[in-house]
Amino acid sequence: EIVLTQSPGTLSLSPGERATLSCRASQSVSNSYLAWYQQKLGQAPRLLIYAASSRATGIPDRFSGSGSGTDFTLTISRLEPEDFAVYYCHQYGSSPRTFGPGTKVDIK
Amino acid sequence: EVQLVESGGGLVQPGVSLRLSCAASGFTFSSYWMTWVRQAPGKGLEWVANINQDENEKYYVDSVKGRFTISRDNAKKSLYLQMNSLRAEDTAVYYCATSRGYYEYWGQGTLVSVSS
């Protein structure tokens, strides 16, 4: 089973700042099958990025993903008020599918 | 507009059974793999099970193997999760989602609470 570790656990930033979230896998993620989701309190997760760097439909271009192998990054170039949420990475390259524990981005 | 609406959750005692449903609309249901993902209160996301378009491939996380069964009815555009021998650790919000490996569309979730 691939274990995903996300850092930091919490990121405290101000609107307009840049957010850099890390996801590290315990072994290489096949074909860079790594996705990122955003979840706000009381809501279902929303797909942001798939295949490490492809933005999902309707996702603003301030969200970008990068990485390969075992190290992946989600970058939010300039935080908007609606971006404060929890972010999860997810590998779907091998079974069982696994998620990281999440990074909470909160307002400083 | 894609919609996934889960139902069937509730408060049950340990050991009993529950069947969750997920009604799909706004897309060609029969063309998609589908999945169930759960989230325990205050915790992260956990993949539970997925199923291919014609039901001949089904996969489960180890903790539910032998207790949960995923199924679908393409004519009714519905996904199901039969949960038997429920345990306290199954308490979670259960989401259905479309699957292309990644999970593009999600329902709003249904809460399953297992407690005596």
gemmi code that builds the backbone of each chain (N, CA, C; Angstrom):
import gemmi

chains = {
    "A": [
        ("GLU", (0.835, -1.192, 0.000), (0.000, 0.000, 0.000), (0.879, 1.256, 0.000)),
        ("ILE", (0.528, 2.189, -0.855), (1.284, 3.446, -0.897), (0.755, 4.389, 0.184)),
        ("VAL", (1.634, 4.820, 1.053), (1.274, 5.768, 2.105), (1.647, 7.173, 1.624)),
        ("LEU", (0.688, 8.079, 1.722), (0.912, 9.475, 1.336), (1.038, 10.336, 2.584)),
        ("THR", (2.070, 11.158, 2.600), (2.316, 12.076, 3.709), (2.207, 13.501, 3.184)),
        ("GLN", (1.402, 14.324, 3.845), (1.238, 15.700, 3.419), (1.868, 16.650, 4.431)),
        ("SER", (2.492, 17.695, 3.910), (3.073, 18.711, 4.784), (2.887, 20.096, 4.164)),
        ("PRO", (2.771, 21.129, 5.040), (2.615, 20.980, 6.483), (1.214, 20.490, 6.843)),
        ("GLY", (0.981, 20.219, 8.092), (-0.360, 19.835, 8.522), (-1.316, 21.010, 8.429)),
        ("THR", (-0.820, 22.170, 8.812), (-1.595, 23.403, 8.726), (-0.716, 24.497, 8.144)),
        ("LEU", (-1.298, 25.285, 7.288), (-0.604, 26.395, 6.643), (-1.422, 27.659, 6.914)),
        ("SER", (-0.837, 28.581, 7.636), (-1.536, 29.834, 7.976), (-1.012, 30.961, 7.098)),
        ("LEU", (-1.874, 31.471, 6.246), (-1.478, 32.484, 5.276), (-2.555, 33.554, 5.162)),
        ("SER", (-2.204, 34.637, 4.515), (-3.150, 35.739, 4.294), (-3.634, 35.708, 2.847)),
        ("PRO", (-4.828, 36.232, 2.592), (-5.292, 36.345, 1.193), (-4.259, 37.082, 0.356)),
        ("GLY", (-4.062, 36.583, -0.874), (-3.082, 37.183, -1.769), (-1.720, 36.508, -1.723)),
        ("GLU", (-1.470, 35.756, -0.657), (-0.189, 35.061, -0.542), (-0.189, 33.773, -1.365)),
        ("ARG", (0.997, 33.224, -1.540), (1.197, 31.981, -2.292), (1.216, 30.812, -1.312)),
        ("ALA", (0.518, 29.728, -1.678), (0.487, 28.530, -0.844), (1.169, 27.386, -1.580)),
        ("THR", (2.055, 26.690, -0.879), (2.751, 25.541, -1.458), (2.516, 24.341, -0.552)),
        ("LEU", (1.814, 23.341, -1.079), (1.462, 22.151, -0.309), (2.213, 20.963, -0.879)),
        ("SER", (2.715, 20.122, 0.005), (3.523, 18.986, -0.404), (2.816, 17.666, -0.138)),
        ("CYS", (3.023, 16.708, -1.019), (2.521, 15.349, -0.861), (3.655, 14.408, -1.238)),
        ("ARG", (4.054, 13.568, -0.290), (5.146, 12.629, -0.532), (4.617, 11.210, -0.407)),
        ("ALA", (4.980, 10.363, -1.376), (4.509, 8.976, -1.397), (5.597, 8.041, -0.907)),
        ("SER", (5.193, 6.940, -0.277), (6.143, 5.970, 0.281), (6.821, 5.159, -0.814)),
        ("GLN", (6.251, 5.151, -1.998), (6.870, 4.548, -3.174), (6.359, 5.287, -4.409)),
        ("SER", (7.016, 5.065, -5.515), (6.691, 5.815, -6.720), (5.231, 5.635, -7.150)),
        ("VAL", (4.591, 6.738, -7.484), (3.200, 6.708, -7.952), (3.199, 6.443, -9.456)),
        ("SER", (2.617, 5.318, -9.807), (2.611, 4.888, -11.190), (1.981, 5.932, -12.107)),
        ("ASN", (2.670, 6.244, -13.217), (2.168, 7.156, -14.237), (1.800, 8.540, -13.702)),
        ("SER", (2.334, 8.898, -12.555), (1.975, 10.181, -11.900), (0.468, 10.305, -11.720)),
        ("TYR", (-0.153, 9.182, -11.362), (-1.594, 9.171, -11.111), (-1.852, 9.719, -9.701)),
        ("LEU", (-1.729, 11.034, -9.603), (-1.864, 11.728, -8.337), (-2.868, 12.866, -8.517)),
        ("ALA", (-3.861, 12.917, -7.643), (-4.899, 13.947, -7.718), (-4.896, 14.778, -6.448)),
        ("TRP", (-5.444, 15.961, -6.557), (-5.637, 16.863, -5.416), (-7.111, 17.258, -5.329)),
        ("TYR", (-7.611, 17.303, -4.090), (-8.988, 17.699, -3.833), (-9.013, 18.794, -2.783)),
        ("GLN", (-10.022, 19.639, -2.896), (-10.288, 20.663, -1.895), (-11.574, 20.288, -1.168)),
        ("GLN", (-11.568, 20.418, 0.155), (-12.790, 20.162, 0.915), (-13.031, 21.282, 1.914)),
        ("LYS", (-14.201, 21.865, 1.833), (-14.624, 22.871, 2.801), (-15.532, 22.209, 3.833)),
        ("LEU", (-15.635, 22.828, 4.999), (-16.372, 22.244, 6.107), (-17.813, 21.937, 5.707)),
        ("GLY", (-18.226, 20.695, 5.916), (-19.593, 20.297, 5.631), (-19.887, 20.027, 4.169)),
        ("GLN", (-18.860, 20.064, 3.339), (-19.079, 19.834, 1.912), (-18.310, 18.604, 1.429)),
        ("ALA", (-18.712, 18.115, 0.278), (-17.984, 17.024, -0.359), (-16.669, 17.544, -0.928)),
        ("PRO", (-15.702, 16.675, -1.079), (-14.460, 17.089, -1.750), (-14.729, 17.525, -3.189)),
        ("ARG", (-13.830, 18.385, -3.701), (-13.913, 18.862, -5.080), (-12.596, 18.563, -5.752)),
        ("LEU", (-12.639, 17.945, -6.912), (-11.421, 17.644, -7.662), (-10.797, 18.914, -8.204)),
        ("LEU", (-9.510, 19.092, -7.931), (-8.765, 20.247, -8.451), (-7.824, 19.843, -9.579)),
        ("ILE", (-7.010, 18.834, -9.305), (-5.913, 18.430, -10.178), (-5.931, 16.911, -10.323)),
        ("TYR", (-5.680, 16.409, -11.522), (-5.483, 14.981, -11.722), (-4.242, 14.773, -12.573)),
        ("ALA", (-3.748, 13.560, -12.579), (-2.501, 13.239, -13.303), (-1.395, 14.236, -12.949)),
        ("ALA", (-1.324, 14.572, -11.708), (-0.290, 15.425, -11.102), (-0.361, 16.884, -11.491)),
        ("SER", (-0.760, 17.184, -12.740), (-0.660, 18.573, -13.177), (-1.804, 19.060, -14.055)),
        ("SER", (-2.798, 18.223, -14.302), (-3.926, 18.630, -15.151), (-5.048, 19.207, -14.302)),
        ("ARG", (-5.446, 20.440, -14.634), (-6.534, 21.070, -13.883), (-7.871, 20.477, -14.298)),
        ("ALA", (-8.729, 20.230, -13.306), (-10.070, 19.730, -13.597), (-10.915, 20.843, -14.206)),
        ("THR", (-12.024, 20.449, -14.783), (-12.923, 21.404, -15.425), (-13.383, 22.482, -14.444)),
        ("GLY", (-13.234, 23.741, -14.880), (-13.738, 24.843, -14.073), (-12.827, 25.307, -12.955)),
        ("ILE", (-11.661, 24.716, -12.830), (-10.737, 25.089, -11.747), (-9.886, 26.282, -12.190)),
        ("PRO", (-9.836, 27.334, -11.375), (-9.084, 28.544, -11.766), (-7.600, 28.240, -11.947)),
        ("ASP", (-6.955, 29.033, -12.809), (-5.541, 28.750, -13.114), (-4.585, 29.183, -12.004)),
        ("ARG", (-5.115, 29.736, -10.919), (-4.214, 29.984, -9.764), (-3.836, 28.676, -9.066)),
        ("PHE", (-4.561, 27.589, -9.375), (-4.229, 26.274, -8.844), (-3.346, 25.552, -9.861)),
        ("SER", (-2.214, 25.042, -9.406), (-1.365, 24.255, -10.286), (-0.736, 23.105, -9.524)),
        ("GLY", (-0.504, 22.016, -10.237), (0.117, 20.843, -9.636), (1.379, 20.477, -10.379)),
        ("SER", (2.314, 19.896, -9.659), (3.564, 19.464, -10.272), (4.096, 18.257, -9.527)),
        ("GLY", (5.132, 17.661, -10.106), (5.789, 16.545, -9.440), (5.684, 15.248, -10.204)),
        ("SER", (6.445, 14.269, -9.714), (6.454, 12.929, -10.292), (7.146, 11.995, -9.315)),
        ("GLY", (7.034, 10.700, -9.581), (7.697, 9.746, -8.707), (7.084, 9.725, -7.315)),
        ("THR", (7.795, 10.259, -6.341), (7.306, 10.245, -4.956), (7.013, 11.637, -4.406)),
        ("ASP", (7.307, 12.678, -5.139), (7.149, 14.041, -4.612), (6.260, 14.893, -5.502)),
        ("PHE", (5.210, 15.410, -4.898), (4.218, 16.188, -5.628), (3.891, 17.464, -4.866)),
        ("THR", (3.500, 18.494, -5.621), (3.224, 19.793, -5.024), (1.958, 20.384, -5.617)),
        ("LEU", (1.144, 20.962, -4.745), (0.011, 21.790, -5.174), (0.356, 23.223, -4.809)),
        ("THR", (0.253, 24.111, -5.793), (0.533, 25.520, -5.560), (-0.710, 26.339, -5.842)),
        ("ILE", (-1.024, 27.232, -4.910), (-2.084, 28.220, -5.132), (-1.361, 29.561, -5.232)),
        ("SER", (-1.374, 30.161, -6.401), (-0.484, 31.302, -6.659), (-0.839, 32.520, -5.805)),
        ("ARG", (-2.125, 32.813, -5.669), (-2.573, 33.947, -4.851), (-3.878, 33.519, -4.180)),
        ("LEU", (-3.820, 33.388, -2.885), (-4.980, 32.876, -2.153), (-6.160, 33.844, -2.210)),
        ("GLU", (-7.293, 33.292, -2.590), (-8.560, 34.014, -2.520), (-9.283, 33.588, -1.237)),
        ("PRO", (-10.212, 34.396, -0.744), (-10.911, 34.037, 0.506), (-11.570, 32.657, 0.451)),
        ("GLU", (-12.032, 32.248, -0.723), (-12.712, 30.957, -0.844), (-11.752, 29.768, -0.893)),
        ("ASP", (-10.444, 30.021, -0.886), (-9.463, 28.933, -0.972), (-9.088, 28.367, 0.390)),
        ("PHE", (-9.561, 28.988, 1.455), (-9.208, 28.485, 2.788), (-10.052, 27.240, 3.072)),
        ("ALA", (-9.363, 26.110, 3.173), (-10.017, 24.811, 3.172), (-8.974, 23.743, 3.503)),
        ("VAL", (-9.400, 22.472, 3.456), (-8.477, 21.353, 3.609), (-8.212, 20.755, 2.224)),
        ("TYR", (-6.965, 20.392, 1.982), (-6.553, 19.850, 0.695), (-5.985, 18.446, 0.896)),
        ("TYR", (-6.470, 17.519, 0.066), (-6.027, 16.131, 0.139), (-5.368, 15.724, -1.172)),
        ("CYS", (-4.276, 14.978, -1.066), (-3.746, 14.314, -2.245), (-4.238, 12.870, -2.258)),
        ("HIS", (-4.200, 12.260, -3.420), (-4.805, 10.938, -3.629), (-4.053, 10.255, -4.756)),
        ("GLN", (-3.566, 9.039, -4.490), (-2.910, 8.283, -5.551), (-3.848, 7.211, -6.065)),
        ("TYR", (-3.921, 7.102, -7.387), (-4.789, 6.101, -7.999), (-4.003, 5.256, -9.001)),
        ("GLY", (-2.706, 5.194, -8.773), (-1.868, 4.399, -9.660), (-1.759, 2.944, -9.251)),
        ("SER", (-2.074, 2.666, -7.983), (-2.014, 1.286, -7.518), (-3.085, 1.052, -6.478)),
        ("SER", (-3.368, -0.220, -6.256), (-4.408, -0.571, -5.305), (-3.779, -1.028, -3.997)),
        ("PRO", (-4.367, -0.658, -2.852), (-5.583, 0.149, -2.733), (-5.327, 1.627, -3.008)),
        ("ARG", (-6.342, 2.314, -3.533), (-6.237, 3.764, -3.690), (-6.072, 4.364, -2.293)),
        ("THR", (-5.232, 5.353, -2.164), (-5.006, 5.955, -0.850), (-5.005, 7.471, -0.937)),
        ("PHE", (-5.347, 8.071, 0.203), (-5.353, 9.522, 0.356), (-4.304, 9.930, 1.391)),
        ("GLY", (-3.821, 11.146, 1.248), (-3.017, 11.731, 2.303), (-3.912, 12.228, 3.429)),
        ("PRO", (-3.323, 12.597, 4.573), (-4.098, 13.031, 5.742), (-4.647, 14.443, 5.624)),
        ("GLY", (-4.203, 15.183, 4.628), (-4.733, 16.530, 4.413), (-3.830, 17.634, 4.931)),
        ("THR", (-3.909, 18.782, 4.278), (-3.287, 20.027, 4.744), (-4.384, 21.064, 4.878)),
        ("LYS", (-4.489, 21.647, 6.053), (-5.473, 22.699, 6.269), (-4.824, 24.047, 5.973)),
        ("VAL", (-5.442, 24.805, 5.094), (-4.983, 26.167, 4.802), (-5.940, 27.114, 5.508)),
        ("ASP", (-5.432, 27.799, 6.524), (-6.322, 28.710, 7.233), (-5.799, 30.137, 7.189)),
        ("ILE", (-6.676, 31.049, 7.609), (-6.387, 32.473, 7.509), (-5.502, 32.917, 8.665)),
        ("LYS", (-4.398, 33.567, 8.301), (-3.452, 34.052, 9.303), (-3.994, 35.295, 10.000)),
    ],
    "B": [
        ("GLU", (-26.465, 18.971, -15.869), (-25.661, 19.067, -14.652), (-25.542, 17.680, -13.997)),
        ("VAL", (-24.311, 17.304, -13.678), (-24.086, 16.031, -13.001), (-24.600, 16.104, -11.562)),
        ("GLN", (-25.377, 15.112, -11.186), (-25.844, 15.023, -9.801), (-25.699, 13.599, -9.292)),
        ("LEU", (-25.205, 13.481, -8.073), (-25.139, 12.213, -7.370), (-25.770, 12.438, -5.996)),
        ("VAL", (-26.788, 11.650, -5.696), (-27.521, 11.846, -4.447), (-27.539, 10.532, -3.673)),
        ("GLU", (-26.834, 10.538, -2.528), (-26.788, 9.366, -1.669), (-27.978, 9.348, -0.709)),
        ("SER", (-28.354, 8.150, -0.310), (-29.406, 7.979, 0.690), (-29.196, 6.649, 1.393)),
        ("GLY", (-29.919, 6.470, 2.497), (-29.883, 5.196, 3.184), (-29.102, 5.177, 4.480)),
        ("GLY", (-28.421, 6.270, 4.795), (-27.668, 6.303, 6.034), (-28.566, 6.411, 7.253)),
        ("GLY", (-27.970, 6.275, 8.419), (-28.733, 6.388, 9.651), (-27.953, 5.883, 10.836)),
        ("LEU", (-28.633, 5.866, 11.993), (-28.031, 5.370, 13.229), (-28.444, 3.911, 13.416)),
        ("VAL", (-27.448, 3.038, 13.509), (-27.721, 1.614, 13.670), (-26.831, 1.040, 14.758)),
        ("GLN", (-27.237, -0.126, 15.263), (-26.438, -0.810, 16.275), (-25.364, -1.676, 15.617)),
        ("PRO", (-24.308, -1.955, 16.341), (-23.274, -2.854, 15.795), (-23.867, -4.191, 15.408)),
        ("GLY", (-23.368, -4.725, 14.281), (-23.787, -6.037, 13.830), (-24.914, -6.048, 12.831)),
        ("VAL", (-25.594, -4.925, 12.701), (-26.724, -4.912, 11.773), (-26.269, -4.533, 10.366)),
        ("SER", (-27.229, -4.541, 9.441), (-26.953, -4.248, 8.034), (-27.601, -2.950, 7.611)),
        ("LEU", (-27.054, -2.370, 6.568), (-27.590, -1.135, 6.003), (-27.257, -1.138, 4.522)),
        ("ARG", (-28.141, -0.572, 3.710), (-27.884, -0.484, 2.274), (-27.931, 0.980, 1.862)),
        ("LEU", (-26.813, 1.440, 1.324), (-26.751, 2.802, 0.808), (-27.063, 2.799, -0.681)),
        ("SER", (-27.679, 3.879, -1.132), (-27.967, 4.065, -2.549), (-27.397, 5.388, -3.015)),
        ("CYS", (-27.117, 5.453, -4.301), (-26.627, 6.680, -4.913), (-27.326, 6.810, -6.264)),
        ("ALA", (-28.146, 7.837, -6.395), (-28.886, 8.070, -7.627), (-28.131, 9.065, -8.494)),
        ("ALA", (-27.890, 8.684, -9.736), (-27.088, 9.510, -10.647), (-27.957, 10.138, -11.724)),
        ("SER", (-27.568, 11.325, -12.144), (-28.244, 11.988, -13.260), (-27.284, 12.977, -13.893)),
        ("GLY", (-27.576, 13.355, -15.142), (-26.787, 14.368, -15.830), (-25.558, 13.857, -16.553)),
        ("PHE", (-25.370, 12.542, -16.584), (-24.251, 11.958, -17.321), (-24.599, 10.520, -17.670)),
        ("THR", (-23.785, 9.913, -18.521), (-24.044, 8.541, -18.949), (-23.497, 7.591, -17.901)),
        ("PHE", (-24.346, 7.259, -16.935), (-23.943, 6.464, -15.778), (-23.276, 5.157, -16.185)),
        ("SER", (-23.817, 4.507, -17.177), (-23.335, 3.180, -17.556), (-21.932, 3.203, -18.151)),
        ("SER", (-21.400, 4.391, -18.425), (-20.066, 4.500, -19.018), (-18.963, 4.689, -17.986)),
        ("TYR", (-19.322, 4.838, -16.733), (-18.360, 5.194, -15.698), (-18.117, 4.074, -14.690)),
        ("TRP", (-16.851, 3.893, -14.312), (-16.571, 3.255, -13.033), (-17.182, 4.147, -11.956)),
        ("MET", (-17.561, 3.525, -10.849), (-18.094, 4.266, -9.711), (-17.398, 3.807, -8.440)),
        ("THR", (-17.406, 4.676, -7.436), (-16.694, 4.375, -6.213), (-17.450, 4.870, -4.981)),
        ("TRP", (-17.147, 4.284, -3.852), (-17.590, 4.777, -2.544), (-16.345, 5.190, -1.767)),
        ("VAL", (-16.405, 6.357, -1.180), (-15.350, 6.890, -0.325), (-16.016, 7.304, 0.989)),
        ("ARG", (-15.350, 7.058, 2.102), (-15.935, 7.451, 3.374), (-15.013, 8.365, 4.156)),
        ("GLN", (-15.616, 9.062, 5.109), (-14.882, 10.013, 5.940), (-15.436, 9.940, 7.355)),
        ("ALA", (-14.644, 9.395, 8.258), (-15.038, 9.349, 9.660), (-15.084, 10.770, 10.218)),
        ("PRO", (-15.891, 11.004, 11.245), (-16.038, 12.360, 11.788), (-14.695, 12.987, 12.149)),
        ("GLY", (-14.408, 14.134, 11.575), (-13.181, 14.858, 11.869), (-11.915, 14.249, 11.290)),
        ("LYS", (-12.069, 13.247, 10.431), (-10.916, 12.541, 9.874), (-10.785, 12.749, 8.376)),
        ("GLY", (-9.832, 12.054, 7.772), (-9.578, 12.176, 6.350), (-10.436, 11.238, 5.517)),
        ("LEU", (-10.094, 11.181, 4.242), (-10.856, 10.398, 3.275), (-10.291, 8.987, 3.156)),
        ("GLU", (-11.180, 8.018, 2.958), (-10.776, 6.627, 2.791), (-11.575, 6.001, 1.655)),
        ("TRP", (-10.854, 5.484, 0.644), (-11.518, 4.749, -0.409), (-12.095, 3.451, 0.176)),
        ("VAL", (-13.328, 3.114, -0.217), (-13.992, 1.924, 0.317), (-14.109, 0.832, -0.741)),
        ("ALA", (-14.656, 1.171, -1.903), (-14.900, 0.161, -2.930), (-15.119, 0.842, -4.268)),
        ("ASN", (-14.849, 0.109, -5.337), (-15.233, 0.600, -6.655), (-15.695, -0.543, -7.538)),
        ("ILE", (-16.352, -0.158, -8.612), (-17.000, -1.124, -9.496), (-16.922, -0.625, -10.930)),
        ("ASN", (-16.703, -1.559, -11.859), (-16.639, -1.129, -13.243), (-18.030, -1.052, -13.870)),
        ("GLN", (-18.033, -0.738, -15.151), (-19.294, -0.413, -15.817), (-20.285, -1.577, -15.845)),
        ("ASP", (-19.782, -2.807, -16.023), (-20.705, -3.936, -16.156), (-20.643, -4.894, -14.975)),
        ("GLU", (-20.106, -4.425, -13.866), (-20.100, -5.166, -12.595), (-19.185, -6.376, -12.564)),
        ("ASN", (-18.341, -6.574, -13.546), (-17.490, -7.773, -13.461), (-16.139, -7.492, -12.816)),
        ("GLU", (-15.917, -6.243, -12.375), (-14.744, -5.922, -11.566), (-15.202, -5.125, -10.354)),
        ("LYS", (-14.861, -5.640, -9.202), (-15.202, -4.985, -7.936), (-13.991, -5.091, -7.026)),
        ("TYR", (-13.677, -3.997, -6.341), (-12.529, -3.964, -5.456), (-12.929, -3.304, -4.143)),
        ("TYR", (-12.278, -3.772, -3.068), (-12.638, -3.292, -1.729), (-11.385, -3.021, -0.903)),
        ("VAL", (-11.475, -2.066, -0.007), (-10.417, -1.899, 0.988), (-10.470, -3.104, 1.925)),
        ("ASP", (-9.331, -3.517, 2.448), (-9.266, -4.745, 3.248), (-10.239, -4.737, 4.427)),
        ("SER", (-10.432, -3.585, 5.048), (-11.231, -3.518, 6.277), (-12.718, -3.814, 6.058)),
        ("VAL", (-13.176, -3.824, 4.814), (-14.595, -4.105, 4.557), (-14.803, -5.371, 3.731)),
        ("LYS", (-13.733, -5.995, 3.305), (-13.868, -7.208, 2.481), (-14.642, -8.278, 3.245)),
        ("GLY", (-15.598, -8.889, 2.562), (-16.419, -9.913, 3.189), (-17.616, -9.370, 3.938)),
        ("ARG", (-17.662, -8.073, 4.163), (-18.799, -7.458, 4.881), (-19.602, -6.517, 3.973)),
        ("PHE", (-18.914, -5.803, 3.079), (-19.582, -4.846, 2.200), (-19.626, -5.395, 0.774)),
        ("THR", (-20.684, -5.049, 0.054), (-20.809, -5.431, -1.354), (-21.256, -4.214, -2.163)),
        ("ILE", (-20.480, -3.899, -3.174), (-20.833, -2.815, -4.071), (-21.562, -3.393, -5.277)),
        ("SER", (-22.569, -2.684, -5.758), (-23.307, -3.133, -6.941), (-23.895, -1.910, -7.636)),
        ("ARG", (-24.461, -2.137, -8.785), (-25.060, -1.050, -9.542), (-26.201, -1.567, -10.398)),
        ("ASP", (-27.078, -0.655, -10.788), (-28.167, -0.949, -11.713), (-28.112, 0.152, -12.770)),
        ("ASN", (-27.571, -0.167, -13.928), (-27.409, 0.859, -14.953), (-28.749, 1.353, -15.496)),
        ("ALA", (-29.743, 0.477, -15.523), (-31.066, 0.891, -16.001), (-31.677, 1.932, -15.068)),
        ("LYS", (-31.404, 1.800, -13.778), (-31.923, 2.752, -12.788), (-30.929, 3.860, -12.485)),
        ("LYS", (-29.762, 3.828, -13.131), (-28.713, 4.830, -12.886), (-28.419, 4.946, -11.392)),
        ("SER", (-28.228, 3.810, -10.771), (-28.019, 3.792, -9.331), (-26.854, 2.916, -8.934)),
        ("LEU", (-26.185, 3.343, -7.878), (-25.068, 2.632, -7.263), (-25.493, 2.260, -5.858)),
        ("TYR", (-25.012, 1.110, -5.382), (-25.399, 0.636, -4.052), (-24.189, 0.197, -3.257)),
        ("LEU", (-24.354, 0.228, -1.937), (-23.357, -0.368, -1.041), (-24.123, -1.104, 0.048)),
        ("GLN", (-24.071, -2.436, -0.015), (-24.665, -3.265, 1.016), (-23.636, -3.455, 2.118)),
        ("MET", (-23.973, -3.015, 3.321), (-23.041, -3.070, 4.435), (-23.597, -4.000, 5.504)),
        ("ASN", (-22.899, -5.095, 5.721), (-23.312, -6.079, 6.734), (-22.340, -6.062, 7.910)),
        ("SER", (-22.788, -6.615, 9.012), (-21.946, -6.730, 10.209), (-21.248, -5.414, 10.532)),
        ("LEU", (-22.017, -4.368, 10.594), (-21.444, -3.045, 10.818), (-20.754, -2.936, 12.170)),
        ("ARG", (-19.678, -2.173, 12.171), (-18.867, -1.949, 13.366), (-18.819, -0.460, 13.685)),
        ("ALA", (-18.439, -0.146, 14.897), (-18.327, 1.261, 15.290), (-17.368, 2.017, 14.364)),
        ("GLU", (-16.311, 1.333, 13.941), (-15.316, 1.997, 13.087), (-15.797, 2.246, 11.658)),
        ("ASP", (-16.996, 1.769, 11.323), (-17.601, 2.084, 10.027), (-18.348, 3.419, 10.051)),
        ("THR", (-18.443, 4.020, 11.220), (-19.120, 5.307, 11.343), (-18.406, 6.351, 10.490)),
        ("ALA", (-19.146, 6.954, 9.572), (-18.553, 7.902, 8.632), (-19.643, 8.498, 7.742)),
        ("VAL", (-19.268, 9.554, 7.058), (-20.053, 10.015, 5.915), (-19.573, 9.219, 4.712)),
        ("TYR", (-20.532, 8.642, 3.985), (-20.209, 7.848, 2.805), (-20.578, 8.643, 1.558)),
        ("TYR", (-19.580, 8.825, 0.701), (-19.769, 9.537, -0.554), (-19.706, 8.556, -1.729)),
        ("CYS", (-20.566, 8.755, -2.706), (-20.362, 8.070, -3.981), (-19.716, 9.076, -4.940)),
        ("ALA", (-18.984, 8.565, -5.894), (-18.283, 9.425, -6.825), (-18.053, 8.691, -8.137)),
        ("THR", (-17.959, 9.457, -9.216), (-17.547, 8.861, -10.486), (-16.048, 8.635, -10.440)),
        ("SER", (-15.595, 7.631, -11.151), (-14.173, 7.303, -11.099), (-13.581, 7.152, -12.491)),
        ("ARG", (-12.535, 7.946, -12.720), (-11.659, 7.712, -13.873), (-10.282, 7.400, -13.292)),
        ("GLY", (-10.298, 6.753, -12.135), (-9.087, 6.639, -11.327), (-9.179, 7.758, -10.298)),
        ("TYR", (-9.144, 8.952, -10.748), (-9.464, 10.093, -9.876), (-10.979, 10.241, -9.814)),
        ("TYR", (-11.443, 10.988, -8.801), (-12.883, 11.076, -8.537), (-13.368, 12.470, -8.915)),
        ("GLU", (-14.059, 12.537, -10.050), (-14.400, 13.837, -10.623), (-15.662, 14.427, -10.014)),
        ("TYR", (-16.702, 13.638, -9.930), (-17.978, 14.126, -9.411), (-18.336, 13.371, -8.139)),
        ("TRP", (-18.795, 14.114, -7.139), (-19.110, 13.563, -5.826), (-20.545, 13.905, -5.439)),
        ("GLY", (-21.153, 13.011, -4.671), (-22.408, 13.342, -4.037), (-22.166, 14.131, -2.762)),
        ("GLN", (-23.246, 14.468, -2.083), (-23.136, 15.271, -0.860), (-22.876, 14.397, 0.375)),
        ("GLY", (-23.036, 13.098, 0.229), (-22.732, 12.166, 1.317), (-23.941, 11.797, 2.153)),
        ("THR", (-23.867, 10.630, 2.774), (-24.881, 10.182, 3.718), (-24.166, 9.651, 4.958)),
        ("LEU", (-24.658, 10.030, 6.123), (-23.998, 9.694, 7.380), (-24.470, 8.346, 7.901)),
        ("VAL", (-23.514, 7.489, 8.199), (-23.777, 6.203, 8.845), (-23.149, 6.244, 10.232)),
        ("SER", (-23.964, 6.066, 11.246), (-23.480, 6.042, 12.627), (-23.766, 4.672, 13.220)),
        ("VAL", (-22.727, 4.013, 13.702), (-22.863, 2.683, 14.288), (-22.543, 2.791, 15.775)),
        ("SER", (-23.568, 2.610, 16.580), (-23.391, 2.779, 18.021), (-24.472, 2.015, 18.774)),
        ("SER", (-24.085, 1.496, 19.927), (-25.059, 0.789, 20.767), (-25.716, 1.761, 21.747)),
    ],
}
model = gemmi.Model(1)
for chain_id, residues in chains.items():
    chain = gemmi.Chain(chain_id)
    for i, (resn, *xyz) in enumerate(residues, 1):
        res = gemmi.Residue()
        res.name, res.seqid = resn, gemmi.SeqId(i, " ")
        for name, pos in zip(("N", "CA", "C"), xyz):
            atom = gemmi.Atom()
            atom.name, atom.element = name, gemmi.Element(name[0])
            atom.pos, atom.b_iso = gemmi.Position(*pos), 0.0
            res.add_atom(atom)
        chain.add_residue(res)
    model.add_chain(chain)
structure = gemmi.Structure()
structure.add_model(model)
structure.setup_entities()
